[in-house]
Amino acid sequence: QVQLVESGGGLVQAGGSLRLSCAASGRTFSSYAMVWFRQAPGNEREFVAATSWSGDSVYYAHYADSVKGRFTISRDNAKNTVYLHMNSLKPEDPAIYYCAAGAVYSGSRSEGYPYWGQGTQITVSS
């Protein structure tokens, strides 16, 4: 069983930056795909970014087109934590951001990840 706890959400001005954190329990964190999704009111949950393990100590980063070049995902396996560094925040970025995890990288398919955090709210003021 993996438990995920997000933190770092809040209010930021357009153009500003925030860093989200997702702390995970469990001894197999280093091999898990760690993913960020977001959901705005009235919208479906959408894929934001992911970090997946290749199986030979190499990690890959994956991004939605809407955040590519602005957001960066990173992980610290020693701390069992994954981060989402968000720069140049736009009015379309506000949402509840969720951290998800799975033993297999399932791309943007939210149903492919069995473990989810409770979410953290991002608000962007213009």
A tleap script that builds the chain and sets N, CA, C and O, in Angstrom:
source leaprc.protein.ff14SB
mol = sequence {
  NGLN VAL GLN LEU VAL GLU SER GLY GLY GLY
  LEU VAL GLN ALA GLY GLY SER LEU ARG LEU
  SER CYS ALA ALA SER GLY ARG THR PHE SER
  SER TYR ALA MET VAL TRP PHE ARG GLN ALA
  PRO GLY ASN GLU ARG GLU PHE VAL ALA ALA
  THR SER TRP SER GLY ASP SER VAL TYR TYR
  ALA HIE TYR ALA ASP SER VAL LYS GLY ARG
  PHE THR ILE SER ARG ASP ASN ALA LYS ASN
  THR VAL TYR LEU HIE MET ASN SER LEU LYS
  PRO GLU ASP PRO ALA ILE TYR TYR CYS ALA
  ALA GLY ALA VAL TYR SER GLY SER ARG SER
  GLU GLY TYR PRO TYR TRP GLY GLN GLY THR
  GLN ILE THR VAL SER CSER
}
set mol.1.N position { 0.842 -1.188 0.000 }
set mol.1.CA position { 0.000 0.000 0.000 }
set mol.1.C position { 0.879 1.240 0.000 }
set mol.1.O position { 1.878 1.309 0.717 }
set mol.2.N position { 0.502 2.206 -0.802 }
set mol.2.CA position { 1.231 3.459 -0.892 }
set mol.2.C position { 0.297 4.591 -0.498 }
set mol.2.O position { -0.835 4.673 -0.976 }
set mol.3.N position { 0.771 5.446 0.363 }
set mol.3.CA position { 0.004 6.634 0.742 }
set mol.3.C position { 0.722 7.866 0.237 }
set mol.3.O position { 1.944 7.968 0.338 }
set mol.4.N position { -0.037 8.801 -0.306 }
set mol.4.CA position { 0.528 10.002 -0.894 }
set mol.4.C position { -0.062 11.230 -0.223 }
set mol.4.O position { -1.268 11.308 0.010 }
set mol.5.N position { 0.802 12.187 0.083 }
set mol.5.CA position { 0.342 13.424 0.709 }
set mol.5.C position { 0.956 14.598 -0.036 }
set mol.5.O position { 2.176 14.765 -0.063 }
set mol.6.N position { 0.092 15.413 -0.644 }
set mol.6.CA position { 0.564 16.586 -1.380 }
set mol.6.C position { 0.638 17.797 -0.465 }
set mol.6.O position { -0.062 17.878 0.545 }
set mol.7.N position { 1.495 18.730 -0.836 }
set mol.7.CA position { 1.579 20.002 -0.128 }
set mol.7.C position { 2.150 21.040 -1.082 }
set mol.7.O position { 2.679 20.703 -2.142 }
set mol.8.N position { 2.038 22.310 -0.692 }
set mol.8.CA position { 2.643 23.377 -1.480 }
set mol.8.C position { 1.678 24.212 -2.288 }
set mol.8.O position { 2.086 25.179 -2.931 }
set mol.9.N position { 0.413 23.859 -2.268 }
set mol.9.CA position { -0.550 24.637 -3.016 }
set mol.9.C position { -0.794 25.997 -2.383 }
set mol.9.O position { -0.375 26.257 -1.255 }
set mol.10.N position { -1.480 26.861 -3.126 }
set mol.10.CA position { -1.788 28.169 -2.589 }
set mol.10.C position { -2.141 29.148 -3.678 }
set mol.10.O position { -2.456 28.771 -4.807 }
set mol.11.N position { -2.084 30.412 -3.318 }
set mol.11.CA position { -2.415 31.504 -4.226 }
set mol.11.C position { -1.131 32.131 -4.759 }
set mol.11.O position { -0.204 32.416 -4.000 }
set mol.12.N position { -1.091 32.338 -6.055 }
set mol.12.CA position { 0.082 32.942 -6.671 }
set mol.12.C position { -0.388 33.855 -7.789 }
set mol.12.O position { -1.431 33.616 -8.397 }
set mol.13.N position { 0.373 34.890 -8.056 }
set mol.13.CA position { 0.032 35.796 -9.153 }
set mol.13.C position { 0.390 35.154 -10.490 }
set mol.13.O position { 1.295 34.324 -10.575 }
set mol.14.N position { -0.323 35.546 -11.512 }
set mol.14.CA position { 0.006 35.082 -12.854 }
set mol.14.C position { 1.452 35.439 -13.159 }
set mol.14.O position { 1.914 36.546 -12.878 }
set mol.15.N position { 2.151 34.477 -13.739 }
set mol.15.CA position { 3.564 34.663 -14.018 }
set mol.15.C position { 4.472 34.202 -12.898 }
set mol.15.O position { 5.689 34.127 -13.063 }
set mol.16.N position { 3.876 33.892 -11.755 }
set mol.16.CA position { 4.659 33.474 -10.606 }
set mol.16.C position { 4.970 31.993 -10.611 }
set mol.16.O position { 4.697 31.287 -11.581 }
set mol.17.N position { 5.546 31.532 -9.509 }
set mol.17.CA position { 5.999 30.149 -9.404 }
set mol.17.C position { 5.519 29.520 -8.109 }
set mol.17.O position { 5.295 30.203 -7.110 }
set mol.18.N position { 5.370 28.223 -8.146 }
set mol.18.CA position { 5.062 27.426 -6.968 }
set mol.18.C position { 5.754 26.083 -7.105 }
set mol.18.O position { 6.044 25.627 -8.211 }
set mol.19.N position { 6.015 25.457 -5.971 }
set mol.19.CA position { 6.529 24.100 -5.989 }
set mol.19.C position { 5.607 23.217 -5.160 }
set mol.19.O position { 5.382 23.457 -3.974 }
set mol.20.N position { 5.086 22.202 -5.812 }
set mol.20.CA position { 4.277 21.208 -5.118 }
set mol.20.C position { 5.146 20.030 -4.710 }
set mol.20.O position { 6.098 19.667 -5.401 }
set mol.21.N position { 4.802 19.448 -3.585 }
set mol.21.CA position { 5.501 18.257 -3.105 }
set mol.21.C position { 4.489 17.140 -2.893 }
set mol.21.O position { 3.329 17.381 -2.560 }
set mol.22.N position { 4.953 15.927 -3.091 }
set mol.22.CA position { 4.134 14.747 -2.836 }
set mol.22.C position { 5.010 13.745 -2.092 }
set mol.22.O position { 5.937 13.169 -2.662 }
set mol.23.N position { 4.708 13.549 -0.833 }
set mol.23.CA position { 5.453 12.607 -0.016 }
set mol.23.C position { 4.762 11.254 -0.048 }
set mol.23.O position { 3.551 11.158 0.154 }
set mol.24.N position { 5.534 10.220 -0.302 }
set mol.24.CA position { 4.979 8.877 -0.445 }
set mol.24.C position { 5.497 7.946 0.633 }
set mol.24.O position { 6.647 8.050 1.060 }
set mol.25.N position { 4.650 7.045 1.064 }
set mol.25.CA position { 5.090 5.978 1.956 }
set mol.25.C position { 5.398 4.756 1.109 }
set mol.25.O position { 5.012 4.699 -0.059 }
set mol.26.N position { 6.072 3.802 1.669 }
set mol.26.CA position { 6.326 2.579 0.921 }
set mol.26.C position { 7.781 2.429 0.532 }
set mol.26.O position { 8.474 3.410 0.265 }
set mol.27.N position { 8.237 1.174 0.504 }
set mol.27.CA position { 9.638 0.915 0.246 }
set mol.27.C position { 9.975 0.840 -1.232 }
set mol.27.O position { 11.154 0.819 -1.584 }
set mol.28.N position { 8.982 0.799 -2.109 }
set mol.28.CA position { 9.262 0.648 -3.536 }
set mol.28.C position { 9.104 1.951 -4.291 }
set mol.28.O position { 8.904 1.943 -5.505 }
set mol.29.N position { 9.191 3.070 -3.591 }
set mol.29.CA position { 8.978 4.371 -4.209 }
set mol.29.C position { 9.874 4.565 -5.418 }
set mol.29.O position { 9.423 5.076 -6.444 }
set mol.30.N position { 11.121 4.171 -5.319 }
set mol.30.CA position { 12.085 4.483 -6.375 }
set mol.30.C position { 11.714 3.850 -7.714 }
set mol.30.O position { 12.124 4.349 -8.761 }
set mol.31.N position { 10.956 2.774 -7.699 }
set mol.31.CA position { 10.597 2.118 -8.951 }
set mol.31.C position { 9.215 2.515 -9.459 }
set mol.31.O position { 8.819 2.122 -10.557 }
set mol.32.N position { 8.487 3.286 -8.671 }
set mol.32.CA position { 7.130 3.651 -9.048 }
set mol.32.C position { 7.112 4.818 -10.034 }
set mol.32.O position { 7.948 5.718 -9.970 }
set mol.33.N position { 6.157 4.782 -10.929 }
set mol.33.CA position { 5.840 5.949 -11.726 }
set mol.33.C position { 5.081 6.924 -10.832 }
set mol.33.O position { 4.120 6.546 -10.161 }
set mol.34.N position { 5.517 8.172 -10.830 }
set mol.34.CA position { 4.880 9.210 -10.027 }
set mol.34.C position { 4.326 10.258 -10.982 }
set mol.34.O position { 5.020 10.724 -11.885 }
set mol.35.N position { 3.101 10.611 -10.774 }
set mol.35.CA position { 2.376 11.403 -11.772 }
set mol.35.C position { 1.627 12.542 -11.097 }
set mol.35.O position { 1.141 12.402 -9.975 }
set mol.36.N position { 1.542 13.647 -11.778 }
set mol.36.CA position { 0.696 14.766 -11.360 }
set mol.36.C position { -0.450 14.923 -12.353 }
set mol.36.O position { -0.247 14.972 -13.566 }
set mol.37.N position { -1.656 15.000 -11.805 }
set mol.37.CA position { -2.845 15.327 -12.569 }
set mol.37.C position { -3.430 16.601 -11.979 }
set mol.37.O position { -3.061 17.012 -10.879 }
set mol.38.N position { -4.334 17.217 -12.707 }
set mol.38.CA position { -5.055 18.350 -12.165 }
set mol.38.C position { -6.501 18.306 -12.645 }
set mol.38.O position { -6.824 17.738 -13.688 }
set mol.39.N position { -7.344 18.925 -11.848 }
set mol.39.CA position { -8.754 18.984 -12.201 }
set mol.39.C position { -9.313 20.333 -11.790 }
set mol.39.O position { -9.307 20.696 -10.614 }
set mol.40.N position { -9.793 21.062 -12.774 }
set mol.40.CA position { -10.447 22.350 -12.542 }
set mol.40.C position { -11.947 22.119 -12.462 }
set mol.40.O position { -12.447 21.130 -12.996 }
set mol.41.N position { -12.663 23.006 -11.812 }
set mol.41.CA position { -14.117 22.839 -11.694 }
set mol.41.C position { -14.786 22.705 -13.058 }
set mol.41.O position { -14.556 23.509 -13.961 }
set mol.42.N position { -15.608 21.686 -13.188 }
set mol.42.CA position { -16.325 21.462 -14.432 }
set mol.42.C position { -15.523 20.759 -15.501 }
set mol.42.O position { -16.041 20.470 -16.580 }
set mol.43.N position { -14.259 20.480 -15.215 }
set mol.43.CA position { -13.395 19.823 -16.202 }
set mol.43.C position { -13.055 18.409 -15.759 }
set mol.43.O position { -13.161 18.061 -14.583 }
set mol.44.N position { -12.648 17.613 -16.721 }
set mol.44.CA position { -12.162 16.284 -16.385 }
set mol.44.C position { -10.746 16.379 -15.820 }
set mol.44.O position { -10.027 17.354 -16.039 }
set mol.45.N position { -10.378 15.348 -15.098 }
set mol.45.CA position { -9.013 15.291 -14.581 }
set mol.45.C position { -8.062 15.141 -15.759 }
set mol.45.O position { -8.290 14.321 -16.649 }
set mol.46.N position { -6.997 15.933 -15.760 }
set mol.46.CA position { -6.059 15.886 -16.878 }
set mol.46.C position { -4.637 15.649 -16.401 }
set mol.46.O position { -4.237 16.067 -15.314 }
set mol.47.N position { -3.907 14.978 -17.236 }
set mol.47.CA position { -2.505 14.660 -16.985 }
set mol.47.C position { -1.675 15.930 -17.057 }
set mol.47.O position { -1.889 16.773 -17.928 }
set mol.48.N position { -0.727 16.062 -16.139 }
set mol.48.CA position { 0.169 17.220 -16.131 }
set mol.48.C position { 1.602 16.788 -16.403 }
set mol.48.O position { 2.227 17.264 -17.351 }
set mol.49.N position { 2.122 15.891 -15.582 }
set mol.49.CA position { 3.523 15.485 -15.712 }
set mol.49.C position { 3.730 14.159 -14.993 }
set mol.49.O position { 2.950 13.776 -14.121 }
set mol.50.N position { 4.791 13.472 -15.376 }
set mol.50.CA position { 5.100 12.193 -14.739 }
set mol.50.C position { 6.595 11.940 -14.774 }
set mol.50.O position { 7.318 12.456 -15.625 }
set mol.51.N position { 7.034 11.132 -13.825 }
set mol.51.CA position { 8.395 10.622 -13.847 }
set mol.51.C position { 8.304 9.107 -13.766 }
set mol.51.O position { 7.671 8.568 -12.858 }
set mol.52.N position { 8.924 8.430 -14.695 }
set mol.52.CA position { 8.845 6.977 -14.756 }
set mol.52.C position { 10.245 6.381 -14.734 }
set mol.52.O position { 11.217 7.017 -15.141 }
set mol.53.N position { 10.323 5.159 -14.256 }
set mol.53.CA position { 11.601 4.463 -14.084 }
set mol.53.C position { 11.831 3.522 -15.250 }
set mol.53.O position { 10.941 2.756 -15.622 }
set mol.54.N position { 13.022 3.576 -15.827 }
set mol.54.CA position { 13.299 2.737 -16.991 }
set mol.54.C position { 13.669 1.318 -16.612 }
set mol.54.O position { 13.617 0.415 -17.447 }
set mol.55.N position { 14.042 1.116 -15.355 }
set mol.55.CA position { 14.473 -0.198 -14.917 }
set mol.55.C position { 15.974 -0.311 -14.766 }
set mol.55.O position { 16.471 -1.321 -14.267 }
set mol.56.N position { 16.704 0.706 -15.187 }
set mol.56.CA position { 18.166 0.667 -15.062 }
set mol.56.C position { 18.692 1.984 -14.517 }
set mol.56.O position { 19.675 2.536 -15.011 }
set mol.57.N position { 18.009 2.477 -13.482 }
set mol.57.CA position { 18.411 3.698 -12.771 }
set mol.57.C position { 18.246 4.964 -13.588 }
set mol.57.O position { 18.779 6.011 -13.220 }
set mol.58.N position { 17.530 4.889 -14.671 }
set mol.58.CA position { 17.253 6.078 -15.474 }
set mol.58.C position { 15.782 6.431 -15.302 }
set mol.58.O position { 14.904 5.571 -15.376 }
set mol.59.N position { 15.539 7.694 -15.075 }
set mol.59.CA position { 14.167 8.177 -14.944 }
set mol.59.C position { 13.832 9.083 -16.122 }
set mol.59.O position { 14.647 9.892 -16.565 }
set mol.60.N position { 12.625 8.922 -16.606 }
set mol.60.CA position { 12.150 9.743 -17.699 }
set mol.60.C position { 11.114 10.723 -17.174 }
set mol.60.O position { 10.375 10.425 -16.235 }
set mol.61.N position { 11.071 11.892 -17.791 }
set mol.61.CA position { 10.054 12.886 -17.467 }
set mol.61.C position { 9.110 13.026 -18.650 }
set mol.61.O position { 9.529 12.997 -19.807 }
set mol.62.N position { 7.838 13.176 -18.342 }
set mol.62.CA position { 6.817 13.299 -19.368 }
set mol.62.C position { 5.949 14.500 -19.018 }
set mol.62.O position { 5.653 14.736 -17.846 }
set mol.63.N position { 5.545 15.252 -20.020 }
set mol.63.CA position { 4.777 16.461 -19.766 }
set mol.63.C position { 3.614 16.597 -20.731 }
set mol.63.O position { 3.690 16.196 -21.893 }
set mol.64.N position { 2.539 17.171 -20.221 }
set mol.64.CA position { 1.460 17.587 -21.106 }
set mol.64.C position { 1.937 18.793 -21.906 }
set mol.64.O position { 2.739 19.592 -21.422 }
set mol.65.N position { 1.441 18.919 -23.127 }
set mol.65.CA position { 1.861 20.037 -23.974 }
set mol.65.C position { 1.571 21.382 -23.318 }
set mol.65.O position { 2.310 22.348 -23.509 }
set mol.66.N position { 0.502 21.435 -22.555 }
set mol.66.CA position { 0.079 22.698 -21.954 }
set mol.66.C position { 1.043 23.210 -20.888 }
set mol.66.O position { 1.003 24.390 -20.539 }
set mol.67.N position { 1.903 22.345 -20.370 }
set mol.67.CA position { 2.829 22.770 -19.311 }
set mol.67.C position { 4.288 22.618 -19.706 }
set mol.67.O position { 5.182 23.020 -18.962 }
set mol.68.N position { 4.529 22.040 -20.872 }
set mol.68.CA position { 5.898 21.808 -21.300 }
set mol.68.C position { 6.659 23.129 -21.386 }
set mol.68.O position { 6.171 24.102 -21.960 }
set mol.69.N position { 7.852 23.149 -20.814 }
set mol.69.CA position { 8.660 24.353 -20.798 }
set mol.69.C position { 8.396 25.258 -19.609 }
set mol.69.O position { 9.173 26.174 -19.339 }
set mol.70.N position { 7.299 25.007 -18.892 }
set mol.70.CA position { 6.977 25.821 -17.714 }
set mol.70.C position { 7.061 25.017 -16.427 }
set mol.70.O position { 7.483 25.537 -15.394 }
set mol.71.N position { 6.664 23.763 -16.481 }
set mol.71.CA position { 6.660 22.904 -15.296 }
set mol.71.C position { 7.800 21.897 -15.405 }
set mol.71.O position { 8.165 21.461 -16.497 }
set mol.72.N position { 8.348 21.542 -14.257 }
set mol.72.CA position { 9.384 20.521 -14.192 }
set mol.72.C position { 9.053 19.552 -13.074 }
set mol.72.O position { 8.752 19.960 -11.952 }
set mol.73.N position { 9.110 18.265 -13.386 }
set mol.73.CA position { 8.889 17.249 -12.375 }
set mol.73.C position { 10.234 16.670 -11.956 }
set mol.73.O position { 11.111 16.433 -12.787 }
set mol.74.N position { 10.380 16.450 -10.669 }
set mol.74.CA position { 11.615 15.852 -10.170 }
set mol.74.C position { 11.263 14.951 -8.995 }
set mol.74.O position { 10.163 15.022 -8.447 }
set mol.75.N position { 12.202 14.116 -8.622 }
set mol.75.CA position { 11.963 13.219 -7.502 }
set mol.75.C position { 13.216 13.070 -6.671 }
set mol.75.O position { 14.330 13.139 -7.188 }
set mol.76.N position { 13.029 12.866 -5.387 }
set mol.76.CA position { 14.121 12.608 -4.450 }
set mol.76.C position { 13.795 11.279 -3.788 }
set mol.76.O position { 12.998 11.215 -2.852 }
set mol.77.N position { 14.416 10.232 -4.279 }
set mol.77.CA position { 14.095 8.896 -3.766 }
set mol.77.C position { 14.505 8.719 -2.313 }
set mol.77.O position { 13.895 7.932 -1.589 }
set mol.78.N position { 15.525 9.437 -1.879 }
set mol.78.CA position { 15.953 9.337 -0.486 }
set mol.78.C position { 14.878 9.883 0.452 }
set mol.78.O position { 14.775 9.464 1.605 }
set mol.79.N position { 14.086 10.815 -0.051 }
set mol.79.CA position { 13.016 11.409 0.755 }
set mol.79.C position { 11.642 10.882 0.373 }
set mol.79.O position { 10.633 11.317 0.928 }
set mol.80.N position { 11.594 9.950 -0.569 }
set mol.80.CA position { 10.308 9.427 -1.053 }
set mol.80.C position { 9.370 10.561 -1.458 }
set mol.80.O position { 8.187 10.556 -1.117 }
set mol.81.N position { 9.902 11.511 -2.175 }
set mol.81.CA position { 9.131 12.699 -2.521 }
set mol.81.C position { 9.292 13.038 -3.995 }
set mol.81.O position { 10.384 12.939 -4.555 }
set mol.82.N position { 8.200 13.434 -4.607 }
set mol.82.CA position { 8.222 13.932 -5.967 }
set mol.82.C position { 7.757 15.384 -5.936 }
set mol.82.O position { 6.893 15.757 -5.144 }
set mol.83.N position { 8.334 16.178 -6.794 }
set mol.83.CA position { 8.052 17.608 -6.817 }
set mol.83.C position { 7.510 18.020 -8.181 }
set mol.83.O position { 7.804 17.398 -9.202 }
set mol.84.N position { 6.728 19.064 -8.172 }
set mol.84.CA position { 6.312 19.693 -9.409 }
set mol.84.C position { 6.650 21.180 -9.290 }
set mol.84.O position { 6.024 21.919 -8.530 }
set mol.85.N position { 7.644 21.593 -10.052 }
set mol.85.CA position { 8.071 22.981 -10.051 }
set mol.85.C position { 7.287 23.683 -11.147 }
set mol.85.O position { 7.398 23.333 -12.322 }
set mol.86.N position { 6.500 24.671 -10.761 }
set mol.86.CA position { 5.629 25.348 -11.711 }
set mol.86.C position { 6.067 26.794 -11.856 }
set mol.86.O position { 6.058 27.562 -10.894 }
set mol.87.N position { 6.448 27.150 -13.066 }
set mol.87.CA position { 6.868 28.517 -13.374 }
set mol.87.C position { 5.900 29.134 -14.389 }
set mol.87.O position { 5.138 28.434 -15.056 }
set mol.88.N position { 5.956 30.446 -14.481 }
set mol.88.CA position { 5.136 31.179 -15.457 }
set mol.88.C position { 3.677 30.731 -15.396 }
set mol.88.O position { 3.072 30.420 -16.422 }
set mol.89.N position { 3.134 30.704 -14.216 }
set mol.89.CA position { 1.761 30.233 -14.039 }
set mol.89.C position { 0.785 31.132 -14.771 }
set mol.89.O position { 0.909 32.357 -14.771 }
set mol.90.N position { -0.187 30.491 -15.394 }
set mol.90.CA position { -1.162 31.178 -16.227 }
set mol.90.C position { -2.554 31.075 -15.611 }
set mol.90.O position { -2.791 30.238 -14.740 }
set mol.91.N position { -3.466 31.921 -16.063 }
set mol.91.CA position { -4.844 31.860 -15.542 }
set mol.91.C position { -5.520 30.516 -15.787 }
set mol.91.O position { -6.479 30.183 -15.091 }
set mol.92.N position { -5.050 29.741 -16.750 }
set mol.92.CA position { -5.661 28.430 -17.023 }
set mol.92.C position { -5.066 27.308 -16.178 }
set mol.92.O position { -5.501 26.162 -16.288 }
set mol.93.N position { -4.084 27.616 -15.341 }
set mol.93.CA position { -3.462 26.586 -14.497 }
set mol.93.C position { -4.189 26.285 -13.187 }
set mol.93.O position { -3.965 25.210 -12.630 }
set mol.94.N position { -5.036 27.156 -12.662 }
set mol.94.CA position { -5.687 26.851 -11.386 }
set mol.94.C position { -6.490 25.569 -11.437 }
set mol.94.O position { -7.225 25.315 -12.391 }
set mol.95.N position { -6.340 24.766 -10.398 }
set mol.95.CA position { -7.026 23.486 -10.318 }
set mol.95.C position { -6.641 22.848 -8.999 }
set mol.95.O position { -5.807 23.371 -8.260 }
set mol.96.N position { -7.246 21.735 -8.719 }
set mol.96.CA position { -6.734 20.879 -7.658 }
set mol.96.C position { -5.713 19.961 -8.318 }
set mol.96.O position { -6.010 19.284 -9.303 }
set mol.97.N position { -4.531 19.949 -7.772 }
set mol.97.CA position { -3.454 19.132 -8.310 }
set mol.97.C position { -3.329 17.876 -7.457 }
set mol.97.O position { -3.215 17.939 -6.233 }
set mol.98.N position { -3.353 16.736 -8.135 }
set mol.98.CA position { -3.289 15.449 -7.468 }
set mol.98.C position { -1.998 14.727 -7.828 }
set mol.98.O position { -1.530 14.770 -8.966 }
set mol.99.N position { -1.452 14.082 -6.848 }
set mol.99.CA position { -0.310 13.196 -7.042 }
set mol.99.C position { -0.836 11.765 -7.130 }
set mol.99.O position { -1.713 11.370 -6.361 }
set mol.100.N position { -0.305 11.011 -8.053 }
set mol.100.CA position { -0.717 9.618 -8.213 }
set mol.100.C position { 0.521 8.743 -8.405 }
set mol.100.O position { 1.590 9.227 -8.776 }
set mol.101.N position { 0.358 7.470 -8.149 }
set mol.101.CA position { 1.496 6.553 -8.247 }
set mol.101.C position { 1.028 5.186 -8.730 }
set mol.101.O position { -0.107 4.769 -8.502 }
set mol.102.N position { 1.943 4.512 -9.402 }
set mol.102.CA position { 1.654 3.154 -9.845 }
set mol.102.C position { 2.934 2.416 -10.157 }
set mol.102.O position { 3.956 3.025 -10.475 }
set mol.103.N position { 2.875 1.116 -10.064 }
set mol.103.CA position { 4.056 0.305 -10.339 }
set mol.103.C position { 4.420 0.331 -11.827 }
set mol.103.O position { 5.565 0.078 -12.201 }
set mol.104.N position { 3.438 0.638 -12.657 }
set mol.104.CA position { 3.652 0.684 -14.101 }
set mol.104.C position { 3.260 2.056 -14.616 }
set mol.104.O position { 2.211 2.590 -14.256 }
set mol.105.N position { 4.098 2.614 -15.449 }
set mol.105.CA position { 3.772 3.908 -16.048 }
set mol.105.C position { 2.647 3.730 -17.057 }
set mol.105.O position { 2.757 2.950 -18.003 }
set mol.106.N position { 1.565 4.468 -16.838 }
set mol.106.CA position { 0.385 4.321 -17.675 }
set mol.106.C position { 0.071 5.582 -18.465 }
set mol.106.O position { -1.067 5.795 -18.884 }
set mol.107.N position { 1.070 6.402 -18.662 }
set mol.107.CA position { 0.853 7.608 -19.444 }
set mol.107.C position { -0.150 8.523 -18.800 }
set mol.107.O position { -0.109 8.752 -17.591 }
set mol.108.N position { -1.053 9.047 -19.600 }
set mol.108.CA position { -2.034 10.006 -19.117 }
set mol.108.C position { -3.332 9.361 -18.632 }
set mol.108.O position { -4.293 10.066 -18.324 }
set mol.109.N position { -3.368 8.056 -18.563 }
set mol.109.CA position { -4.568 7.336 -18.134 }
set mol.109.C position { -4.672 7.320 -16.633 }
set mol.109.O position { -3.956 6.571 -15.969 }
set mol.110.N position { -5.553 8.132 -16.087 }
set mol.110.CA position { -5.660 8.208 -14.633 }
set mol.110.C position { -6.049 6.866 -14.024 }
set mol.110.O position { -5.668 6.565 -12.893 }
set mol.111.N position { -6.796 6.066 -14.757 }
set mol.111.CA position { -7.235 4.777 -14.217 }
set mol.111.C position { -6.088 3.788 -14.085 }
set mol.111.O position { -6.246 2.729 -13.476 }
set mol.112.N position { -4.940 4.123 -14.650 }
set mol.112.CA position { -3.790 3.240 -14.550 }
set mol.112.C position { -3.012 3.382 -13.259 }
set mol.112.O position { -2.054 2.642 -13.032 }
set mol.113.N position { -3.402 4.314 -12.410 }
set mol.113.CA position { -2.660 4.574 -11.178 }
set mol.113.C position { -3.552 4.286 -9.973 }
set mol.113.O position { -4.557 4.967 -9.768 }
set mol.114.N position { -3.197 3.296 -9.186 }
set mol.114.CA position { -4.061 2.899 -8.076 }
set mol.114.C position { -3.945 3.777 -6.834 }
set mol.114.O position { -4.817 3.734 -5.967 }
set mol.115.N position { -2.906 4.551 -6.741 }
set mol.115.CA position { -2.683 5.325 -5.513 }
set mol.115.C position { -2.791 6.822 -5.802 }
set mol.115.O position { -2.224 7.336 -6.766 }
set mol.116.N position { -3.535 7.497 -4.936 }
set mol.116.CA position { -3.804 8.921 -5.135 }
set mol.116.C position { -3.709 9.676 -3.818 }
set mol.116.O position { -4.045 9.156 -2.754 }
set mol.117.N position { -3.241 10.914 -3.919 }
set mol.117.CA position { -3.279 11.805 -2.772 }
set mol.117.C position { -4.606 12.536 -2.717 }
set mol.117.O position { -5.484 12.336 -3.556 }
set mol.118.N position { -4.731 13.380 -1.721 }
set mol.118.CA position { -5.990 14.085 -1.500 }
set mol.118.C position { -6.112 15.352 -2.341 }
set mol.118.O position { -7.197 15.924 -2.451 }
set mol.119.N position { -5.022 15.785 -2.923 }
set mol.119.CA position { -5.035 16.966 -3.771 }
set mol.119.C position { -4.652 18.228 -3.029 }
set mol.119.O position { -4.822 18.331 -1.814 }
set mol.120.N position { -4.128 19.196 -3.786 }
set mol.120.CA position { -3.786 20.498 -3.229 }
set mol.120.C position { -4.222 21.563 -4.236 }
set mol.120.O position { -4.033 21.409 -5.443 }
set mol.121.N position { -4.800 22.626 -3.726 }
set mol.121.CA position { -5.424 23.645 -4.573 }
set mol.121.C position { -4.406 24.690 -5.012 }
set mol.121.O position { -3.619 25.197 -4.212 }
set mol.122.N position { -4.442 24.993 -6.290 }
set mol.122.CA position { -3.650 26.092 -6.845 }
set mol.122.C position { -4.610 27.159 -7.363 }
set mol.122.O position { -5.534 26.863 -8.121 }
set mol.123.N position { -4.382 28.392 -6.949 }
set mol.123.CA position { -5.173 29.522 -7.431 }
set mol.123.C position { -4.218 30.550 -8.022 }
set mol.123.O position { -3.196 30.877 -7.418 }
set mol.124.N position { -4.549 31.050 -9.186 }
set mol.124.CA position { -3.716 32.035 -9.849 }
set mol.124.C position { -4.511 33.327 -9.996 }
set mol.124.O position { -5.604 33.331 -10.562 }
set mol.125.N position { -3.963 34.404 -9.491 }
set mol.125.CA position { -4.628 35.704 -9.604 }
set mol.125.C position { -4.025 36.486 -10.764 }
set mol.125.O position { -2.824 36.419 -11.026 }
set mol.126.N position { -4.873 37.213 -11.437 }
set mol.126.CA position { -4.392 37.981 -12.600 }
set mol.126.C position { -4.005 39.389 -12.196 }
set mol.126.O position { -3.579 40.178 -13.039 }
savepdb mol mol.pdb
quit
